[in-house]
Amino acid sequence: MIKTLTKISLISGFIVLFYSCNAVKRVGDDEYLLTENKVLVDSVQVKDEKVLSQIVQRPNSRLLGVPFGIFVYNIADPKPDSTFQKWLHKKPKREERLINFLSKKQVVELRNSYIGINKWFERTGSQPVVVDEAKTNKSLTRLKNYYSSFGWFNTEGEYKVIPSENKKKRARVEYSLKLHKPYIIDSINRQISSPVVDSLFTLSEANSFIESGKQFANNDFNNERDRLTIQFRNSGLYYFDQDYITFEADTVNTGHKANITYIIPDRRYRIEDSTYTEPFKVHTVNEVRVVTDYSFANQNKTLQDSVEHKGYKLYSYEPLKFRPKAITDAISITPNTIFKDIDRTLTYNQIADLSIFKYPNISYMEDPADTTGAGLIATILLTPRKKYTLQLDFDVIPIPSPIQDFGIGFSTTFLTRNVFRGAETLGLSARGSVGSSKDAADNDSKFFNISDIGADAKLTIPRILFPINTEGVIKKYMSPTTGISLGINAQNNIGLDRQNFNGIFNYRWKPSNIKTYTFELANVQYVRNLNTDNYFNIYKNSYEILNEIAADIETTNPGSIDPTYYTIDEGGDINLIIPEGADNFLTDIENNDLGTTAENTETANNINERKDRLTENNLIFATNFQWLRDTRENIFDNSFTRFRWKIETAGNFLSGISRLAGLEKNANGSYRAFGVAFSQYVKFEADYIKHWELKDGNILAVRAFGGIAIPYGNSNSIPFTRSYFAGGANDNRGWRAYDLGPGSSGSADEFNEANFKIALNAEYRYTILGDFKGAFFIDAGNIWNALDNVEDEASRFTGIGDLKELAIATGMGLRYDFGFFVLRFDGGFKTYNPALPEGERWFKEYNFANIVYNIGINYPF
């Protein structure tokens, strides 16, 4: 009760503090704080953000109805220097005493600090938006122009400033517009001077944005101008640009109809002070010149080396360091072809994708040897990046995780460019971390008692390495690459002391700016567990359950358990000896040597099955294909869609070889390769992310994920490294990582995982003050076992009815945007917990005592 009253008092005090601030503190007596803009079109209120965005003055943003930005701004002293000087000289000897106590320089710094903090409050807060007549008139004009751009040429409008009846110095502005009848496009004509332009226009006339009978709209004319410019410049018209296209709209005495005329004159050019015209020509790229080592320092030097390859002429100031094909494969501008502007854009992108050169310089000039005047010479200046690059990173993990309490990590990457003169890149990286864990297998007195080290090598080749030529299917403008990587990782005193060896051979290409395909021909992973005896030191919940079963058996049948299996602690409780005692105890139960209950037998066998699955070594030989569509243009794009799906199969190749070779199966009915039963499964997953940018820069983000891995053939379960988990800072934030699921089983084990997952997330992100951001979120999801060897009904997904086991978390977050990354702090409440009995799942643990705090870097999706 006392805690509840304390919380209420704190919240009440917080509210009183902010509401006691005067939002109109800096608003003059004859001024009004703008509280709302209202737009009425033909007496109907309009809430379309495209319309409201025409208004110059927008009310200060609010959070839960409170203008926090104004309050912070009002904290600042508008005249900090004068205030400080007044305070300093309020008492005759104050300045003298301060100088004697500090120093004259420190008193100046004290003044600067006072001014600085007040300036910070002004920058962080938001200045009250006061109704301004000039800006309101401008807003009315913009609103009328907006509707005029859609054919309502005779729009009338007015505005009213309506003071608040309840609060002083506050008012809303109401804009009233009357549209009248819109103008409709009637006849469409053209005046095109150049025959070649007229012919190209006719070819695509059916694709025009301007149609007879359609309501007049400026956007259609802008889109039509863009469409024609793109078409003409990709059809050889090198000198053509948008400025050549104009439109005339005749609306005089037409009865609200607009007669449209395209006007495209001949090309204009200047020679000295005279201007001339001539019909546009279709230009051809006669020659492509490439300088492979251009720089500002050597621009006036003499080129020393040259070579010609497939019509391209390559030059360099030093002996050529690249194989010609490596360069020409990244260039879409082709000799002896019609000029296309898109080829220049593709060349920019392809060269950038090589990661070998800086942004290229591409220019055209008329070919002086071409007497027709229609020939062009393309020149591409390439500036190589540094051949060698070294990158170092250092990380501190201050927040406890399921694996460690504290950790320090480092990584380094050494990148070599143009390794084999084919524009390849080779990255060699090493990483390592040391940490502290009370659960370490060898928990001695050292603070840093666990470690994790690894190394990787990755070679990227800017083409498809395949015995058959693939250029007919995967064009060079798709920036195809072949990737070959090898990696090793070793853990010490962490879990089962896992060693991980992996190798990947993949292909990657981009059919368009928003689509990326990745085909991993071979993804090989070997996982070796060195310290399986440590299992029950890690999975303590399973160990405690075994101790409870042992105690139950000893209570029912005293002396039935071999006394060498366990010890008795001071409280008289049985503790099975790890590992021998626990392992032998499980074997006796499996052999029905202890005569325990069916429930105890089932529980123990489930624990034993999970132990065998998580301690066995894994060999995975997989192939997968991933399809990605991402419309995000850059990191500042807040309205985009991202959709990814992936399908993976493993073990089919090894299974086929094993059958052909007539290999024998082991006792579990599995083939073995290199002494390990290899995994065989098929896996499918899909991930959808959508962001909408709302008013005031707020964002609504949603995500939906689904994945399932089905074992078959040589396997009856999925390896831990290919399974799914739920919970954590980037998943369901009401549960810690690995704590949720499977199903309604109640997280009886540590590191809970399963082979089927659903995750649904929604988050509303908003600005609090300056770079401080906030969020409200709802997460739903869970993991289940499906079509594998797990028999626990609470963990299995058997049908649509099991969707009632989707766990739901709600919460809020605080974030700070540093510019190059976002520090995120989220608090999640268990809103619907499927582990609880039915009828008690909603809001049973919805309190601060059960809140889960999550710290993350950048946004979760």
N, C-alpha and C positions, 0 to 999 in steps of 0.2 A: 504493500500500500504506500509506504514511504517513497519507494522508488518511483511509483507511478506519479505521486504528487510532485516529486522532484522534476520528472520529465515534463509534466504539465506546466510547472512554474518556469522552467527554462524556455519552453516553446512560447509561453505567454509573454515572457520578458523579451524574447527575440522579436515577436510581433509588435509589442508596444514600442520597442526601440526604433523600428523602422517606420511605424505609422506616426511616431512622434515627430519624425522629420517632416519639414514643410516643403512640399513639392514646388510651391510657387514662391519660395523664399527669394529667388532672383528674378521674379516676374514683376515688371513695373505696375504702378497703380492703374495706368491706362492701357495695359496689355492683357492678353489672354493666353493661357497655356492651352495649346491645341490638344484636345482629348480624343477627337474622332473626325474622320472624313466620311461623308456619306454622299453617294452618287445616285441620283434618280434619273433614269432615262425613260421618257414618256410616262412619268409618275411611278415607275417600278424601280425598286432599289437594285443596283448592280453590285455584285461582290466579286466579279471576275478580277483576278490579280493583274491581268494585262491592262485592264481599264484603270484600276486603282494606281498602278505604277506610273501613270501619266501625271499624277499629282506631285508637285515639287516638295511640299512639306508633309511629312508623315509624323504621326504622334510618336512620342518616345515609347520604346518597347517596354512591355511589362511582363513580369513573371508572377503568375497567380494573382494578377490584378494589381501588383505593386510595382511602381516605377523605380526599381533599384538603381538604375543608372543615374536618374536625377538626384536621388538621395546621396549617392557617392560624390557626384559633381558638386552638390551643395555643401558638402563637408569642406571643400577647398575654400580657402580665404581668397577672395577676388583681388585683394591688394596685399599680398604677403610681405613684400618689402616694407611697405609703410607700416603695417601692423607690427613687424619685428622691430623696426626703429622706434615706434611709439612705446613698445614694451621695454626696449633697452634703455630708453631715456625717461621712463616713468618715474624712476627714483634717481635722485641726483648722482649717487655714487655706484649705481648698478653696473654700468659699463666699465668703470675703473676697477671694481672688485672682480668682475669676470675676466678682465685682461690680466690682472695679477694672479688669479687662480688658474686660468687656462693659458692664454697668450692672445695677442692681438690677432694672430693668424687663425687660431682656433675659434675665436669669436666670429670672424668672417665666415669660417666653415659652418658654424652653427647657423648663421644667417642663411647661407646657401642651402643647408639641409632643410631648413624651414620652408624656403621657397620651393625647393625641389619636391618635397613631399606634397605640397599643395598643388604643384603642377601635375604630379602623378595622379592625384585624385581627379583633376580636371580631365586628364587624358583617359583615365580608366572609366570614369563616369560618362554620362551623356548630357550635353547642354540642353536645358529645357527648350522645347520647340514652341516658339511664340508665334501666334497668328500674324502673318505679314501680308499686307494688302497687295503689294507688288507681286509677291510669289503666288498669292491666291489668284490674282488675275492671270498670271502666267499659267497656272494649273488649269484654269478654265479654258484658255486658248489651246493648251495641249489636248484637253479632252475633246474639244470641238474638232481639232485637226485629226485626232485619232479616228473619230467616226467619219470624218470627211474622207479619210484614206480608204474607207470601205464603201464609198459611194454615196454617203449622205452629205452631199455638198451644201445643203441649205440648213445645216444644223444651227439651232439657236440655243443659247445658254445663259444662265445667271447663277450667282452664288449668294448665300446668306451666312453670316456669322451669328450663331445662336448661343448666347451666354448660358452657362449652367444655372439652373434655378436653385441648386442646393449648395454649390461650392463656389467660392469667390475666385475671380481671376482665371476661370476655366471656360472654354467654349468649344463647340464643334462647328465644322464648316460643312454646309450642305450645298452640293452642286446639282442644279436641275437642268437637264438637256431635253430639247425637243427635236427629234431627228427629221421628220417629214419623209417624203417618199425618196427611196434610193434610186440611183442611176444604174441602168442595165446596159451592158455592151450590145451594140447592134451590128453595124457593118465593120469589117476588118479589111484594111487595104495595106499596101506596102509600096514604098519608094526606095528601091535598092539599086544603086548605081552600078556596082561591079557584077558582071555576069556570073563569075564563079561564086560570089556570095549568094546571089539569087538562086543558083542551082543547089547549093548546100542548104539554104533555107527551105526550099521545096522538099528536100529529102526528109526533113524532120518536122514538117509543118503539123503533122498529126499529133505530135507530142507537146504542142504549145499549151502554155498555162492560160492563154487568153482565148476565150471562146465566146461566140455570139450567144446571147441569152443569159450569160452569167453576170452576176452583180459585180460592178466595178470594185476592184481592190488593188491598192498600190502594191501589196505583196506579190500579186500575180505578175505585175510588170517587172518588179525586181527579180523574181525567180526566172521570168522569161529572158531577161537580159543576161542573167548568169548562165542559163542553159545554152543560149546561142553563142555566147562568148566561149564557153567550154567546147562546144561542138566545132566552132570555126577554128579555134587554136589547136584542136586535135585533128584537124583536117588539112593542115599545111599553111594556114594563114598566120604566119609568124608576126606580122606587124599589126594584127588586129587586137583591139582591146575594147572594154565595155563602153568607153566614151563615144564610140562610133554609133552606138545604138540609142536612138531617142524615139519617143512616142508623141503623137499629137492626138488629143481627145477633143472632138468637136461636140459641144453640148448646147450650142446656141439654137434655140427654137426646135429642139428635137423631142420634146415631150418626155423628159427624164430618161433619154437614151444617149449613149455615148458612142460616136463613130470613131474608131481607132485607126491610126495610120502608123505603120513602122517606117522609120526613116533611117537608112544606112548609106552614107555617102562613100565616095572613093577614098582611098588612102591619102592622107595629107603628110607631106614631109617638107623640110626646110633645107635650103642650100644657101649658106651665108644669110642674107637678110630677106631672101625671097622664099615664098611658100608655093609649093606645087602640089598637084594631085595626079594620081594614076590609079587604074583599077587594081584591086588586090590580086595577088598571085599566090599560087600554091607553091610553097618553098620545100626544097629537098635538102636533107643533110648530106652533103657530098663527102664530108671528111670529119672524123672524130679524133681529136688530139688529146692525149692524157699525159700530164706531167705528174710523175709518181712521188716526187720528193720536193715539192714546192714549199718555199718559206719566204718570209719577208727579207731575210738576210741574204738569200741567194737569188733574188728575183732579177738582179742585173748581171748575174754570171752567165757563162756560156754553157748550154746543154752539152753533156759529154757522151751520153749513151742513148741509143734509140733502137726500137724493134717494131716490126709490124706483125699484127696477129689478127686474122679474119677481118681485115679492112681497118682495124684500129691502129693508130700510130702512138706508141708509147715512148716517152722521153724521160730522161733523168739527168740530174746534175752530177751524180756519181754513178758507178756501175749499177745497173738495174738490180734491185734486191728482191723483186717479185717475179714469179712465173707469170707470163702475160695472161694466161687463161684465168688466173685468180683475180685479176683486175677486170678483165672484160666481162666475166660472168656477173659482175656486180653493176654493170652499166646497161641500162635499157635503151639508151640512145644508140641507134644502129646506123652505120654508114649506108648511104645510097637508099635511104627510105624517106618517106614524107615526114616533115617536121610535125611532132606531136608534143604538146606541152606536158601531157601526162608522163611522157618518157623522162623528162627532166625531174619531175616529182618522184617517180619511182627510183631513179638513179640516186637522188638525195637519200631516200630511205634505205636503199640496199647498201650503199657505202657506209651509212651510219650503223647499220646492223653488223657490219664486219668488225666493228670495234678496233680497227687498225688505224683508221685515219680520223682526223678532226673533220668538222663540217666542211664539205667540199665547196669549191667555187666553180660554177658552171655558167659559161657565157657563149653567145653565138655572135658571129659576124658574117657579113656577106662574103662569098667566095670570089676573090678578085679575078680568078681564072674562068669563072662561069659567065659567059657573054649574055646569057638570058636574064641575068639578075635574079634568078630564082634559087640559086645555090647558097648553102650555108656551111660554115665551118664551126663545129662545136669544140670548145676548149674546156677541159676539166682539170682543175688544179687540185691536187691531193697533197695534204700535209700530214705525214705520218705522226702518230702518237709515239711516245717513248717506248722503245722496245721492251724495257723491263720496268715493272711496277711492283712495289712492295707496300702491302697494307697491313697495319697492325690494329687489333681491336682488344679492348679490355672490358670485362664485365664483372659486376658485383651482384650477387644474389642475396639480398638481405632478408627476403621473405621466405619463411619455411615452406617446403614443398613435401610431397609424400616421400621424396628420396633423401633430401638433405635439409639441415636446419640453416646452414649458411654456406655460401660458396663464392669462390673467385675463379673467373675463367678468362682465358685469353685465346686469341686466334691470329694467325698470320697467313697471308696469301701472297705468293710470288707469281706474278703473271708475266709470261713471255709471249710477245706478239711475233707473227710471221715466222713461226718455228721452222717450217720446212719450205719457206719461200712461196707458200700457197695461201697466204693470209690466214693461216691457222693461229689459234691462241691456245697456249698451254698454261693451265693454272695448277700450281702446287700449293696445297694448304695444309696447315697443321693446327690443331686445336687441343686445348687441354684445360682441365679445371681441377681444383682441389676444394674440398669442402669438409664440413663437420656434420656428423650424424650420430645420434645416440643409438641408432639401430645398425651400425656398421658391424660386419661379420667379425672383424678383429678390433673390438672397441677398447683400445688401450688408452693411455693417458694423453696421447697427442690430440691437440685441438683439430688439426686437419688430418682426418683419419680415412678419407675416401678420395678417390681420384678417377678421372675419366680422360683418356687421351685418344686422339685419332689423327689420321692423315688421309688426304684425298689427292688424286691427280685427275684432271679433266682436260681432255683435248677436244677443241671445237674446230671442225673443218667446214668451211663455207660452201659446201656442195653435198650432194647425196652420193655416198660411197655404196655402190651397188653394181653387181656384175653386168646388169642390163642398163642401158641408157634410159633415164627417167625424165629427161628434159621435155619429152612430149606430153607428160602428165603433170609434172611439177615444174612449172616455168621458173626461169631465173628471177623474175620479178617477185616471186614468193619468198625470196631470201632463204632458200633451203640450207640446212646445216646438218651435219652428222656429229653426234656427240659420243665420246668414249670416255668413261670414267671408271676409276678403281678407288676403293676406299677400305680403310680398316679402322676399327674402334675397339678399345679395350677398357674395361671397368675393373677397378680394384676396391674391394670392400663395399661395393654397391650391389645390393640384391644378390643375384646368383653369380656375380663376377662374369658378366656376359662378354664374349668376344664376337665381333661382327665383321664379316668380310663381305664386300659387295662389288659388283661390276655391272655397268649399264652400257648398252649400245643402242643409241636411239637416233631417230630422224625427226626433224622439226621444220615446218614450213608455214608460211602465212599467206593464204589465198587472198586476203584483203587486210585492210588496216584494223578491222575489228575481229578477224577470225585467225586462230592459231591451231594447227594440228600437230600433235606429238605422237609418234609411233615408236614405242620401245620394243625393238626386235628381241632383245634379251635383257632381262633384269634378274640378275643372279644374286642371291643372298644366302650366306651360310652363317647361322647363329649357333655359337657353342657356349654352353653354360658350364663354367669351371667349378662352381661351388654350390652344387645342388644340395649338399648337406645343410646349407643355410636356409632352406625353404621355410621352415616353421619359425625361424627368427624374423622373417619378413612378413609372412602371412599369419600374424598372431591371432587373428580372429578364428581362423581354422584351427589353430593349435589349442585355443581355449575351449572350443567346442569339443575337440577330441578329449581334453582333460575332463570335461563335464560328462562325456559318454563313459570314460573310464571310471569316474567316480560313481556313476549310476550302476555300472556293472559290478563294481566292488561292493556296493551297498546291497544289491540283489543277490549276487553270488560271490561272497567273500573268498579271496584266494584264487579266483579263476584267472586273473591276469598274472603273468610271470612277474615276480617282484623286481627282476632286473630291468624291467621296462620303465620304471618310474621311481621318483623320490617323493617323500612326504615333507611339505614345508612346515613352518612353525604353526600355521593355522590348521594343520591337519589335512590340507588339500593335496590331491594327487597332481604331480607335474611329470608328464612323460619326458623321458630323456631324449634330447635332440642330438643326432637324428635317429640313432638306432632304435630307441624305445618306441618312438612314434611310428617309425616305419614298420617295425615288427608288430605293433599293436594293430595297424591297418591291415597287415597281412593276415593276422589271426581272425579279424572280423570278416575279411573277404572269404576266408576258408571256413567260416561258421564254427570256429573253434571256441568261441566265447559264449554262445547261446544267448545273445542279447536280443532286444526287441527289433521288429522289422523297421521301425522308424529310425532307431540308432544305426542299424545296418545300412539303410539307404543314405543317411546323412554322412556316415563315414566313407561309404563307397563314392559318394559325390566329391568329398574332399580328396580322396585318393585319385579319382579320375582327373580332377583339376590339377593336382600336384604333378601327375605324370605328364599332363599336357603342357604345363608351364615350365617343367624342368627338362623336357626332352630337347635335344638339338634339332635345329630346323635347316633344311635345304630347300630353297625356293628357286625354281627356274621358271620365270614368268615372262609373258608377253602382254603388252597392253597398248591400247589406243585411247588418246584423249582429244576431245573436241572442245574448243573454248571460243566463246563469242563475248567480247567485252567492248561496249560502246564508249567507255570512259576515254576522253581525249587527253586529259592530263590530270595531275594531282589536284587541280583547282576545280575540276568538273564535279559538281555535286548532284547532277541528274544523269544517271546512267543505269544500264542493265548489264549484268554479268551472268552468263549461263555456261556451265561446264558439265560435261558427262564423260565418264571413263568406264571402259570395260577391260577386264584383265583375266587372263587364264594362266594357270600354273600347273606344271607337272605333266602336261600332255606329251611333250617331247621325250622326257625321261621314261614315262610309262610305255610309250611305243617302243623305245629302244629296249626296255626291260623285257617286254613280251617277245620281241623279235629275237633277242638273245637267249630266250628261254630261262631267264633267271628265276630262282626260287624265292618264294615269299617267306617272310619271317613268321613268328608265332602269332602275330596280330594280323596276318594276311596282307602285309604291305611289302612292296619291293623296296630295296635299299640301294642307294648310290653312294659310294665312298663311305660305306658303313652307317649311313643315315637314311631313315625312312623319309623320302622326299614328299613335299606337300603337293596336293593336287586339288584345285578348286577353281571356281569361276566367280568373279567379283564384278559387281556393277554399282556405280554411284553417280548421283546427279546433285548439282549444287546451283542454286539460283539466288542472285542478289539483285535487289532493286533499290535505288535511291531516288527520292523526289526532293528537289529544293523548293521550300515553301517561302512565304513572305518573311522578311527580316533576316534572311539567310538561314532560317531553321531548316532542318533536314529530317525527313522520315525515311528510315532504312529498314528493309525487311530481308530475311534470308530463309530459304527452305533447303534442307539437305536430307537426302535419303541414300542409304548404302546397304548392300547385303553381299556377303561372301558365302558361297555354298560349297562345302567340301564334297568330294565324291572320289570314286576310284581308290586311289592309294591313301586317302585321308578320311577321317571321320570328324575332324575338327580343324579350325583355322589357327595358324601360328599367331602367337601374341603380337608380333610386329605387323601383322596384316589385319588385326581385329579392331574393333571400335570401342571407345570409352565415352562416358558422358560426364558433364560437370566441368567446372573450371571457368577461368576468366574470359574465354572465347567461346563458351558453349552455354550450358544452362547454369547461370550464375547463382542460383539458390543452393547449389551443391558444389563441393570441392571436386577437383579433377579425380576421376575414378571412383567417386563415392556414390554415384547414382546408378541404380539398376543392378543386375539385369531385371527387367520387368518389375514385379512387385515383391521381389525377394528380400528387399530391405537392406541391401549393401552389407551382407554378412561377411564379406571378404575385403581385404585390401586390394587395390588395383583391379577393380571389377572391369571386365571386358566381355564382349560378346560379338557375334558375327552379323547382327542386324541393327541398324540405327536410323532413327528419325529425329531431326532437329528443326524447330521452327522458332524464329526470333523476329522481334519487331522493336525498334528503338526510335524514340523522338529526341532529336538533338537540338539544343538551343544555346544561345549565347546569354551568359549571366552578366558578366562585366568584362569588357576588353577580351583578353585571351583566356579568361575563365569560361568554360563551357559546362553545360549540364545535360542530363539525359534522364528520361523515363523509359523503362524497358519491360518487356514481357518475353520470357523464354519458355519454350515447351519442348519436350523431347524425352527420349529414353533409349536404352539398348535392350535387346533381347537375344536369346538363342533361338535359331530357326534352322531346321533341317540339318542339325548336327547331332552329336552324341550326348548332349546334356539332357538329362531326364527330369530335372527339377521343374515341375509345372509352373511354379511362380516365376521362373526365369524364361520360360519358353513363349514364343509368339506363335499362336495356333490359328488366329483368325482376326477379323475386323474387330471383334469384341475386345481384343487386348489393347486396342487404342485407348481404352479408358485408363491405361497405365501410363499415359503420357504425363510426365511430371511437369508442373507449371511453376515458374518463379516470376515474381515481379520485383521491381526495385528501382533505384535511382542511382545516378552516377555524377561524379564531379571530375572534370578533365581540365588540363592546362595545356594549351597549344604553344610549344616552344618554337614553332616554325618548321624545324626539320624532323620533329617527332612530337607525339601527343602522349603525355603521362595521364593514365586513366585510373580512377579509383571508383569502383562500383560496389554497391551493397545490395545483395539479393535476398529476398524473403521466400521461404517455402510456402507457396500459395496452395498448391495441390500436391500432396505427397502420396503416391500410389503404394508406398511401403506400409502405410497405416491401414487399419481395417476399413472396409467399405463403410461409408456413412460417417467416417471421422477424418476424411482426407482433406477437406477444404478448411483452410485457415487455422488448422490445429496448431501449427508451429509458426504462425504469423506474428512474430514479436522480435524485439531487439535481442533477446537472449539467444535466438537461433539464427540471427542474420549471418550471412556469409560474406566476408569482405574479399574483394578481388582487386589486385593491382596488375595493370597491364600496360604495355607500350603500344600506342596507336589504337585505332578502333577495331572492334572484334570482327566486323564485316562491313 
